[in-house]
């Protein structure tokens, strides 16, 4: 069972993603800020991070750069309400990019794709 870390400053989004992804068989933890995510990443094992870009305090792109630098083996999927960040060079460090939607099919598919790639 893959362990996922959901990082989003919106509590309702974290709960929705956790419930949906747990139904898919994943073990899910969540963090409401970059600092909380770093703390969890330093003390727990995760197979993949789903990361929002626009958060209060540290942005998801700043956190992405830290993760890529310190945990090269940990895939990250950016999940944001804005498609414009696809053109930002910093976002290219991520293993996937999904625009938020009430239908989580695209996110679930991207998670499965990235995890399959990691395991092969």
VEXRODREN-457013 format. One record per atom (N, C-alpha, C): z, x, y; residue in one letter; atom name; residue number from 1. Coordinates in nm, 2 decimals, m for minus. Example, Ala and Ser with C-alpha at 12.3 -4.5 7.8 and 13.67 -1.06 7.14 Angstrom:
<pts>
+--------+--------+--------+---------+-------+-----+
:     pz :     px :     py : residuo : atomo : num :
+--------+--------+--------+---------+-------+-----+
:   0.78 :   1.32 :  m0.57 :       A :     N :   1 :
:   0.78 :   1.23 :  m0.45 :       A :    CA :   1 :
:   0.78 :   1.32 :  m0.33 :       A :     C :   1 :
:   0.71 :   1.28 :  m0.22 :       S :     N :   2 :
:   0.71 :   1.37 :  m0.11 :       S :    CA :   2 :
:   0.79 :   1.29 :   0.00 :       S :     C :   2 :
+--------+--------+--------+---------+-------+-----+
</pts>
This chain:
<pts>
+--------+--------+--------+---------+-------+-----+
:     pz :     px :     py : residuo : atomo : num :
+--------+--------+--------+---------+-------+-----+
:   0.00 :   0.08 :  m0.12 :       X :     N :   1 :
:   0.00 :   0.00 :   0.00 :       X :    CA :   1 :
:   0.00 :   0.09 :   0.12 :       X :     C :   1 :
:  m0.10 :   0.07 :   0.21 :       X :     N :   2 :
:  m0.11 :   0.15 :   0.33 :       X :    CA :   2 :
:   0.00 :   0.11 :   0.44 :       X :     C :   2 :
:   0.05 :   0.20 :   0.51 :       X :     N :   3 :
:   0.15 :   0.18 :   0.62 :       X :    CA :   3 :
:   0.08 :   0.19 :   0.75 :       X :     C :   3 :
:   0.09 :   0.08 :   0.83 :       X :     N :   4 :
:   0.02 :   0.08 :   0.96 :       X :    CA :   4 :
:   0.12 :   0.07 :   1.07 :       X :     C :   4 :
:   0.09 :   0.14 :   1.18 :       X :     N :   5 :
:   0.17 :   0.13 :   1.30 :       X :    CA :   5 :
:   0.09 :   0.06 :   1.41 :       X :     C :   5 :
:   0.14 :  m0.06 :   1.46 :       X :     N :   6 :
:   0.07 :  m0.13 :   1.56 :       X :    CA :   6 :
:   0.14 :  m0.10 :   1.69 :       X :     C :   6 :
:   0.07 :  m0.05 :   1.79 :       X :     N :   7 :
:   0.12 :  m0.01 :   1.92 :       X :    CA :   7 :
:   0.06 :  m0.10 :   2.03 :       X :     C :   7 :
:   0.14 :  m0.19 :   2.08 :       X :     N :   8 :
:   0.09 :  m0.28 :   2.19 :       X :    CA :   8 :
:   0.21 :  m0.32 :   2.27 :       X :     C :   8 :
:   0.20 :  m0.33 :   2.40 :       X :     N :   9 :
:   0.31 :  m0.37 :   2.48 :       X :    CA :   9 :
:   0.33 :  m0.52 :   2.49 :       X :     C :   9 :
:   0.24 :  m0.60 :   2.43 :       X :     N :  10 :
:   0.26 :  m0.74 :   2.42 :       X :    CA :  10 :
:   0.32 :  m0.78 :   2.29 :       X :     C :  10 :
:   0.44 :  m0.83 :   2.30 :       X :     N :  11 :
:   0.52 :  m0.87 :   2.18 :       X :    CA :  11 :
:   0.45 :  m0.97 :   2.09 :       X :     C :  11 :
:   0.39 :  m1.07 :   2.15 :       X :     N :  12 :
:   0.32 :  m1.17 :   2.07 :       X :    CA :  12 :
:   0.20 :  m1.11 :   1.99 :       X :     C :  12 :
:   0.13 :  m1.02 :   2.05 :       X :     N :  13 :
:   0.02 :  m0.95 :   1.98 :       X :    CA :  13 :
:   0.07 :  m0.87 :   1.86 :       X :     C :  13 :
:   0.18 :  m0.80 :   1.88 :       X :     N :  14 :
:   0.24 :  m0.72 :   1.77 :       X :    CA :  14 :
:   0.28 :  m0.81 :   1.66 :       X :     C :  14 :
:   0.34 :  m0.93 :   1.69 :       X :     N :  15 :
:   0.39 :  m1.02 :   1.58 :       X :    CA :  15 :
:   0.27 :  m1.08 :   1.51 :       X :     C :  15 :
:   0.17 :  m1.12 :   1.59 :       X :     N :  16 :
:   0.05 :  m1.18 :   1.52 :       X :    CA :  16 :
:  m0.02 :  m1.07 :   1.43 :       X :     C :  16 :
:  m0.04 :  m0.95 :   1.48 :       X :     N :  17 :
:  m0.11 :  m0.85 :   1.40 :       X :    CA :  17 :
:  m0.02 :  m0.82 :   1.27 :       X :     C :  17 :
:   0.11 :  m0.81 :   1.29 :       X :     N :  18 :
:   0.20 :  m0.78 :   1.18 :       X :    CA :  18 :
:   0.19 :  m0.89 :   1.07 :       X :     C :  18 :
:   0.19 :  m1.01 :   1.11 :       X :     N :  19 :
:   0.19 :  m1.12 :   1.02 :       X :    CA :  19 :
:   0.05 :  m1.12 :   0.94 :       X :     C :  19 :
:  m0.05 :  m1.11 :   1.02 :       X :     N :  20 :
:  m0.19 :  m1.12 :   0.96 :       X :    CA :  20 :
:  m0.21 :  m1.00 :   0.86 :       X :     C :  20 :
:  m0.17 :  m0.88 :   0.91 :       X :     N :  21 :
:  m0.20 :  m0.76 :   0.83 :       X :    CA :  21 :
:  m0.10 :  m0.75 :   0.71 :       X :     C :  21 :
:   0.02 :  m0.80 :   0.72 :       X :     N :  22 :
:   0.11 :  m0.81 :   0.60 :       X :    CA :  22 :
:   0.05 :  m0.90 :   0.50 :       X :     C :  22 :
:  m0.01 :  m1.01 :   0.54 :       X :     N :  23 :
:  m0.08 :  m1.11 :   0.45 :       X :    CA :  23 :
:  m0.19 :  m1.04 :   0.38 :       X :     C :  23 :
:  m0.25 :  m0.93 :   0.44 :       X :     N :  24 :
:  m0.36 :  m0.86 :   0.37 :       X :    CA :  24 :
:  m0.30 :  m0.75 :   0.28 :       X :     C :  24 :
:  m0.17 :  m0.74 :   0.27 :       X :     N :  25 :
:  m0.11 :  m0.64 :   0.18 :       X :    CA :  25 :
:  m0.07 :  m0.51 :   0.24 :       X :     C :  25 :
:  m0.08 :  m0.50 :   0.37 :       X :     N :  26 :
:  m0.03 :  m0.38 :   0.44 :       X :    CA :  26 :
:   0.12 :  m0.38 :   0.47 :       X :     C :  26 :
:   0.18 :  m0.27 :   0.48 :       X :     N :  27 :
:   0.31 :  m0.26 :   0.53 :       X :    CA :  27 :
:   0.30 :  m0.22 :   0.68 :       X :     C :  27 :
:   0.36 :  m0.30 :   0.76 :       X :     N :  28 :
:   0.34 :  m0.29 :   0.91 :       X :    CA :  28 :
:   0.47 :  m0.26 :   0.98 :       X :     C :  28 :
:   0.46 :  m0.17 :   1.07 :       X :     N :  29 :
:   0.57 :  m0.14 :   1.17 :       X :    CA :  29 :
:   0.50 :  m0.16 :   1.31 :       X :     C :  29 :
:   0.58 :  m0.18 :   1.41 :       X :     N :  30 :
:   0.52 :  m0.20 :   1.54 :       X :    CA :  30 :
:   0.60 :  m0.12 :   1.65 :       X :     C :  30 :
:   0.54 :  m0.09 :   1.76 :       X :     N :  31 :
:   0.60 :  m0.02 :   1.87 :       X :    CA :  31 :
:   0.55 :  m0.09 :   2.00 :       X :     C :  31 :
:   0.64 :  m0.11 :   2.10 :       X :     N :  32 :
:   0.60 :  m0.17 :   2.22 :       X :    CA :  32 :
:   0.56 :  m0.08 :   2.33 :       X :     C :  32 :
:   0.57 :   0.05 :   2.30 :       X :     N :  33 :
:   0.54 :   0.15 :   2.41 :       X :    CA :  33 :
:   0.49 :   0.28 :   2.34 :       X :     C :  33 :
:   0.43 :   0.37 :   2.42 :       X :     N :  34 :
:   0.40 :   0.50 :   2.37 :       X :    CA :  34 :
:   0.52 :   0.58 :   2.32 :       X :     C :  34 :
:   0.62 :   0.57 :   2.40 :       X :     N :  35 :
:   0.75 :   0.65 :   2.36 :       X :    CA :  35 :
:   0.80 :   0.60 :   2.23 :       X :     C :  35 :
:   0.81 :   0.47 :   2.21 :       X :     N :  36 :
:   0.86 :   0.42 :   2.08 :       X :    CA :  36 :
:   0.76 :   0.45 :   1.97 :       X :     C :  36 :
:   0.63 :   0.46 :   1.99 :       X :     N :  37 :
:   0.54 :   0.50 :   1.89 :       X :    CA :  37 :
:   0.56 :   0.64 :   1.85 :       X :     C :  37 :
:   0.58 :   0.73 :   1.95 :       X :     N :  38 :
:   0.60 :   0.87 :   1.92 :       X :    CA :  38 :
:   0.72 :   0.89 :   1.84 :       X :     C :  38 :
:   0.83 :   0.82 :   1.87 :       X :     N :  39 :
:   0.95 :   0.83 :   1.80 :       X :    CA :  39 :
:   0.93 :   0.79 :   1.65 :       X :     C :  39 :
:   0.86 :   0.68 :   1.63 :       X :     N :  40 :
:   0.83 :   0.63 :   1.49 :       X :    CA :  40 :
:   0.74 :   0.73 :   1.42 :       X :     C :  40 :
:   0.64 :   0.78 :   1.49 :       X :     N :  41 :
:   0.55 :   0.88 :   1.43 :       X :    CA :  41 :
:   0.62 :   1.00 :   1.39 :       X :     C :  41 :
:   0.72 :   1.04 :   1.46 :       X :     N :  42 :
:   0.80 :   1.16 :   1.43 :       X :    CA :  42 :
:   0.89 :   1.15 :   1.31 :       X :     C :  42 :
:   0.93 :   1.02 :   1.28 :       X :     N :  43 :
:   1.03 :   1.00 :   1.17 :       X :    CA :  43 :
:   0.98 :   0.92 :   1.05 :       X :     C :  43 :
:   0.86 :   0.87 :   1.06 :       X :     N :  44 :
:   0.81 :   0.79 :   0.95 :       X :    CA :  44 :
:   0.66 :   0.83 :   0.92 :       X :     C :  44 :
:   0.62 :   0.80 :   0.79 :       X :     N :  45 :
:   0.48 :   0.82 :   0.75 :       X :    CA :  45 :
:   0.40 :   0.70 :   0.78 :       X :     C :  45 :
:   0.28 :   0.71 :   0.84 :       X :     N :  46 :
:   0.19 :   0.60 :   0.85 :       X :    CA :  46 :
:   0.05 :   0.65 :   0.81 :       X :     C :  46 :
:  m0.03 :   0.56 :   0.76 :       X :     N :  47 :
:  m0.16 :   0.59 :   0.71 :       X :    CA :  47 :
:  m0.27 :   0.56 :   0.82 :       X :     C :  47 :
:  m0.23 :   0.48 :   0.92 :       X :     N :  48 :
:  m0.32 :   0.44 :   1.03 :       X :    CA :  48 :
:  m0.25 :   0.38 :   1.15 :       X :     C :  48 :
:  m0.30 :   0.40 :   1.27 :       X :     N :  49 :
:  m0.24 :   0.35 :   1.39 :       X :    CA :  49 :
:  m0.34 :   0.25 :   1.45 :       X :     C :  49 :
:  m0.30 :   0.13 :   1.49 :       X :     N :  50 :
:  m0.38 :   0.04 :   1.57 :       X :    CA :  50 :
:  m0.32 :   0.05 :   1.71 :       X :     C :  50 :
:  m0.40 :   0.09 :   1.81 :       X :     N :  51 :
:  m0.34 :   0.13 :   1.94 :       X :    CA :  51 :
:  m0.41 :   0.05 :   2.05 :       X :     C :  51 :
:  m0.33 :  m0.02 :   2.13 :       X :     N :  52 :
:  m0.38 :  m0.08 :   2.26 :       X :    CA :  52 :
:  m0.41 :   0.03 :   2.36 :       X :     C :  52 :
:  m0.50 :   0.00 :   2.45 :       X :     N :  53 :
:  m0.53 :   0.10 :   2.56 :       X :    CA :  53 :
:  m0.44 :   0.08 :   2.68 :       X :     C :  53 :
:  m0.45 :  m0.04 :   2.73 :       X :     N :  54 :
:  m0.38 :  m0.07 :   2.86 :       X :    CA :  54 :
:  m0.24 :  m0.12 :   2.83 :       X :     C :  54 :
:  m0.14 :  m0.02 :   2.85 :       X :     N :  55 :
:   0.00 :  m0.06 :   2.83 :       X :    CA :  55 :
:   0.08 :  m0.01 :   2.95 :       X :     C :  55 :
:   0.19 :  m0.07 :   2.97 :       X :     N :  56 :
:   0.28 :  m0.02 :   3.08 :       X :    CA :  56 :
:   0.32 :   0.12 :   3.05 :       X :     C :  56 :
:   0.34 :   0.20 :   3.15 :       X :     N :  57 :
:   0.38 :   0.34 :   3.13 :       X :    CA :  57 :
:   0.26 :   0.42 :   3.07 :       X :     C :  57 :
:   0.28 :   0.49 :   2.96 :       X :     N :  58 :
:   0.18 :   0.57 :   2.90 :       X :    CA :  58 :
:   0.06 :   0.49 :   2.85 :       X :     C :  58 :
:  m0.06 :   0.52 :   2.88 :       X :     N :  59 :
:  m0.17 :   0.45 :   2.83 :       X :    CA :  59 :
:  m0.20 :   0.48 :   2.69 :       X :     C :  59 :
:  m0.27 :   0.39 :   2.62 :       X :     N :  60 :
:  m0.31 :   0.42 :   2.49 :       X :    CA :  60 :
:  m0.40 :   0.54 :   2.47 :       X :     C :  60 :
:  m0.48 :   0.57 :   2.57 :       X :     N :  61 :
:  m0.57 :   0.69 :   2.57 :       X :    CA :  61 :
:  m0.49 :   0.82 :   2.58 :       X :     C :  61 :
:  m0.38 :   0.81 :   2.65 :       X :     N :  62 :
:  m0.29 :   0.93 :   2.66 :       X :    CA :  62 :
:  m0.22 :   0.95 :   2.53 :       X :     C :  62 :
:  m0.17 :   0.84 :   2.47 :       X :     N :  63 :
:  m0.11 :   0.85 :   2.34 :       X :    CA :  63 :
:  m0.21 :   0.90 :   2.23 :       X :     C :  63 :
:  m0.33 :   0.85 :   2.24 :       X :     N :  64 :
:  m0.43 :   0.89 :   2.14 :       X :    CA :  64 :
:  m0.45 :   1.04 :   2.14 :       X :     C :  64 :
:  m0.46 :   1.10 :   2.26 :       X :     N :  65 :
:  m0.47 :   1.24 :   2.28 :       X :    CA :  65 :
:  m0.36 :   1.32 :   2.21 :       X :     C :  65 :
:  m0.24 :   1.27 :   2.23 :       X :     N :  66 :
:  m0.12 :   1.33 :   2.16 :       X :    CA :  66 :
:  m0.13 :   1.32 :   2.01 :       X :     C :  66 :
:  m0.17 :   1.20 :   1.96 :       X :     N :  67 :
:  m0.18 :   1.18 :   1.82 :       X :    CA :  67 :
:  m0.28 :   1.28 :   1.76 :       X :     C :  67 :
:  m0.40 :   1.28 :   1.82 :       X :     N :  68 :
:  m0.51 :   1.37 :   1.77 :       X :    CA :  68 :
:  m0.47 :   1.51 :   1.77 :       X :     C :  68 :
:  m0.39 :   1.55 :   1.87 :       X :     N :  69 :
:  m0.35 :   1.69 :   1.88 :       X :    CA :  69 :
:  m0.24 :   1.73 :   1.77 :       X :     C :  69 :
:  m0.15 :   1.64 :   1.75 :       X :     N :  70 :
:  m0.04 :   1.67 :   1.66 :       X :    CA :  70 :
:  m0.05 :   1.62 :   1.52 :       X :     C :  70 :
:  m0.14 :   1.52 :   1.50 :       X :     N :  71 :
:  m0.15 :   1.46 :   1.36 :       X :    CA :  71 :
:  m0.30 :   1.44 :   1.33 :       X :     C :  71 :
:  m0.37 :   1.55 :   1.31 :       X :     N :  72 :
:  m0.52 :   1.54 :   1.29 :       X :    CA :  72 :
:  m0.56 :   1.45 :   1.17 :       X :     C :  72 :
:  m0.47 :   1.43 :   1.08 :       X :     N :  73 :
:  m0.50 :   1.36 :   0.96 :       X :    CA :  73 :
:  m0.47 :   1.21 :   0.97 :       X :     C :  73 :
:  m0.42 :   1.16 :   1.09 :       X :     N :  74 :
:  m0.38 :   1.02 :   1.11 :       X :    CA :  74 :
:  m0.49 :   0.95 :   1.19 :       X :     C :  74 :
:  m0.56 :   0.86 :   1.12 :       X :     N :  75 :
:  m0.67 :   0.78 :   1.19 :       X :    CA :  75 :
:  m0.61 :   0.68 :   1.29 :       X :     C :  75 :
:  m0.68 :   0.66 :   1.40 :       X :     N :  76 :
:  m0.64 :   0.57 :   1.50 :       X :    CA :  76 :
:  m0.76 :   0.47 :   1.53 :       X :     C :  76 :
:  m0.72 :   0.34 :   1.54 :       X :     N :  77 :
:  m0.82 :   0.24 :   1.58 :       X :    CA :  77 :
:  m0.77 :   0.19 :   1.72 :       X :     C :  77 :
:  m0.86 :   0.20 :   1.82 :       X :     N :  78 :
:  m0.83 :   0.14 :   1.95 :       X :    CA :  78 :
:  m0.86 :  m0.01 :   1.94 :       X :     C :  78 :
:  m0.77 :  m0.09 :   1.99 :       X :     N :  79 :
:  m0.78 :  m0.23 :   1.99 :       X :    CA :  79 :
:  m0.74 :  m0.28 :   2.13 :       X :     C :  79 :
:  m0.84 :  m0.32 :   2.21 :       X :     N :  80 :
:  m0.82 :  m0.35 :   2.35 :       X :    CA :  80 :
:  m0.90 :  m0.47 :   2.39 :       X :     C :  80 :
:  m0.85 :  m0.53 :   2.50 :       X :     N :  81 :
:  m0.92 :  m0.65 :   2.55 :       X :    CA :  81 :
:  m1.05 :  m0.61 :   2.63 :       X :     C :  81 :
:  m1.07 :  m0.49 :   2.65 :       X :     N :  82 :
:  m1.18 :  m0.44 :   2.74 :       X :    CA :  82 :
:  m1.28 :  m0.36 :   2.66 :       X :     C :  82 :
:  m1.41 :  m0.40 :   2.66 :       X :     N :  83 :
:  m1.51 :  m0.32 :   2.59 :       X :    CA :  83 :
:  m1.55 :  m0.20 :   2.67 :       X :     C :  83 :
:  m1.52 :  m0.20 :   2.80 :       X :     N :  84 :
:  m1.57 :  m0.09 :   2.89 :       X :    CA :  84 :
:  m1.51 :   0.05 :   2.85 :       X :     C :  84 :
:  m1.40 :   0.05 :   2.78 :       X :     N :  85 :
:  m1.34 :   0.18 :   2.74 :       X :    CA :  85 :
:  m1.43 :   0.25 :   2.63 :       X :     C :  85 :
:  m1.52 :   0.18 :   2.57 :       X :     N :  86 :
:  m1.61 :   0.25 :   2.47 :       X :    CA :  86 :
:  m1.68 :   0.36 :   2.53 :       X :     C :  86 :
:  m1.71 :   0.35 :   2.66 :       X :     N :  87 :
:  m1.78 :   0.46 :   2.73 :       X :    CA :  87 :
:  m1.70 :   0.57 :   2.78 :       X :     C :  87 :
:  m1.57 :   0.56 :   2.77 :       X :     N :  88 :
:  m1.47 :   0.66 :   2.81 :       X :    CA :  88 :
:  m1.47 :   0.77 :   2.70 :       X :     C :  88 :
:  m1.49 :   0.90 :   2.74 :       X :     N :  89 :
:  m1.50 :   1.00 :   2.64 :       X :    CA :  89 :
:  m1.37 :   1.01 :   2.56 :       X :     C :  89 :
:  m1.26 :   0.98 :   2.62 :       X :     N :  90 :
:  m1.13 :   0.99 :   2.55 :       X :    CA :  90 :
:  m1.12 :   0.90 :   2.44 :       X :     C :  90 :
:  m1.19 :   0.78 :   2.45 :       X :     N :  91 :
:  m1.18 :   0.68 :   2.34 :       X :    CA :  91 :
:  m1.26 :   0.73 :   2.22 :       X :     C :  91 :
:  m1.35 :   0.83 :   2.24 :       X :     N :  92 :
:  m1.43 :   0.88 :   2.13 :       X :    CA :  92 :
:  m1.35 :   0.96 :   2.03 :       X :     C :  92 :
:  m1.23 :   0.99 :   2.06 :       X :     N :  93 :
:  m1.14 :   1.06 :   1.97 :       X :    CA :  93 :
:  m1.09 :   0.97 :   1.86 :       X :     C :  93 :
:  m1.09 :   0.84 :   1.88 :       X :     N :  94 :
:  m1.05 :   0.74 :   1.79 :       X :    CA :  94 :
:  m1.14 :   0.72 :   1.67 :       X :     C :  94 :
:  m1.09 :   0.68 :   1.56 :       X :     N :  95 :
:  m1.17 :   0.65 :   1.44 :       X :    CA :  95 :
:  m1.24 :   0.52 :   1.44 :       X :     C :  95 :
:  m1.20 :   0.43 :   1.53 :       X :     N :  96 :
:  m1.26 :   0.30 :   1.54 :       X :    CA :  96 :
:  m1.22 :   0.24 :   1.67 :       X :     C :  96 :
:  m1.30 :   0.13 :   1.71 :       X :     N :  97 :
:  m1.28 :   0.06 :   1.84 :       X :    CA :  97 :
:  m1.31 :  m0.08 :   1.82 :       X :     C :  97 :
:  m1.21 :  m0.17 :   1.85 :       X :     N :  98 :
:  m1.23 :  m0.31 :   1.83 :       X :    CA :  98 :
:  m1.18 :  m0.38 :   1.96 :       X :     C :  98 :
:  m1.26 :  m0.48 :   2.00 :       X :     N :  99 :
:  m1.22 :  m0.56 :   2.12 :       X :    CA :  99 :
:  m1.13 :  m0.68 :   2.06 :       X :     C :  99 :
:  m1.02 :  m0.70 :   2.13 :       X :     N : 100 :
:  m0.92 :  m0.80 :   2.08 :       X :    CA : 100 :
:  m0.99 :  m0.94 :   2.08 :       X :     C : 100 :
:  m0.95 :  m1.01 :   1.98 :       X :     N : 101 :
:  m1.00 :  m1.15 :   1.96 :       X :    CA : 101 :
:  m0.89 :  m1.23 :   1.88 :       X :     C : 101 :
:  m0.89 :  m1.36 :   1.90 :       X :     N : 102 :
:  m0.80 :  m1.44 :   1.82 :       X :    CA : 102 :
:  m0.84 :  m1.44 :   1.67 :       X :     C : 102 :
:  m0.96 :  m1.40 :   1.64 :       X :     N : 103 :
:  m1.01 :  m1.39 :   1.51 :       X :    CA : 103 :
:  m1.00 :  m1.24 :   1.47 :       X :     C : 103 :
:  m0.91 :  m1.21 :   1.38 :       X :     N : 104 :
:  m0.88 :  m1.07 :   1.34 :       X :    CA : 104 :
:  m0.97 :  m1.01 :   1.24 :       X :     C : 104 :
:  m1.08 :  m1.08 :   1.20 :       X :     N : 105 :
:  m1.17 :  m1.04 :   1.10 :       X :    CA : 105 :
:  m1.23 :  m0.90 :   1.13 :       X :     C : 105 :
:  m1.27 :  m0.87 :   1.26 :       X :     N : 106 :
:  m1.32 :  m0.74 :   1.29 :       X :    CA : 106 :
:  m1.22 :  m0.63 :   1.28 :       X :     C : 106 :
:  m1.10 :  m0.66 :   1.33 :       X :     N : 107 :
:  m0.99 :  m0.56 :   1.31 :       X :    CA : 107 :
:  m0.96 :  m0.53 :   1.17 :       X :     C : 107 :
:  m0.95 :  m0.63 :   1.09 :       X :     N : 108 :
:  m0.92 :  m0.62 :   0.94 :       X :    CA : 108 :
:  m1.03 :  m0.53 :   0.88 :       X :     C : 108 :
:  m1.16 :  m0.57 :   0.91 :       X :     N : 109 :
:  m1.27 :  m0.49 :   0.85 :       X :    CA : 109 :
:  m1.27 :  m0.35 :   0.90 :       X :     C : 109 :
:  m1.23 :  m0.32 :   1.02 :       X :     N : 110 :
:  m1.23 :  m0.18 :   1.07 :       X :    CA : 110 :
:  m1.12 :  m0.10 :   1.01 :       X :     C : 110 :
:  m1.00 :  m0.17 :   0.99 :       X :     N : 111 :
:  m0.89 :  m0.10 :   0.92 :       X :    CA : 111 :
:  m0.93 :  m0.06 :   0.78 :       X :     C : 111 :
:  m0.99 :  m0.16 :   0.70 :       X :     N : 112 :
:  m1.04 :  m0.13 :   0.57 :       X :    CA : 112 :
:  m1.14 :  m0.02 :   0.56 :       X :     C : 112 :
:  m1.23 :  m0.02 :   0.66 :       X :     N : 113 :
:  m1.34 :   0.09 :   0.66 :       X :    CA : 113 :
:  m1.28 :   0.22 :   0.69 :       X :     C : 113 :
:  m1.19 :   0.23 :   0.79 :       X :     N : 114 :
:  m1.13 :   0.36 :   0.82 :       X :    CA : 114 :
:  m1.04 :   0.41 :   0.71 :       X :     C : 114 :
:  m0.96 :   0.33 :   0.65 :       X :     N : 115 :
:  m0.87 :   0.37 :   0.54 :       X :    CA : 115 :
:  m0.96 :   0.41 :   0.42 :       X :     C : 115 :
:  m1.07 :   0.34 :   0.39 :       X :     N : 116 :
:  m1.15 :   0.38 :   0.28 :       X :    CA : 116 :
:  m1.21 :   0.52 :   0.31 :       X :     C : 116 :
:  m1.26 :   0.54 :   0.43 :       X :     N : 117 :
:  m1.31 :   0.67 :   0.47 :       X :    CA : 117 :
:  m1.21 :   0.78 :   0.45 :       X :     C : 117 :
:  m1.08 :   0.75 :   0.49 :       X :     N : 118 :
:  m0.97 :   0.85 :   0.49 :       X :    CA : 118 :
:  m0.95 :   0.89 :   0.34 :       X :     C : 118 :
:  m0.96 :   0.80 :   0.25 :       X :     N : 119 :
:  m0.92 :   0.82 :   0.11 :       X :    CA : 119 :
:  m1.04 :   0.89 :   0.03 :       X :     C : 119 :
:  m1.16 :   0.89 :   0.09 :       X :     N : 120 :
:  m1.27 :   0.94 :   0.02 :       X :    CA : 120 :
:  m1.29 :   1.09 :   0.05 :       X :     C : 120 :
+--------+--------+--------+---------+-------+-----+
</pts>
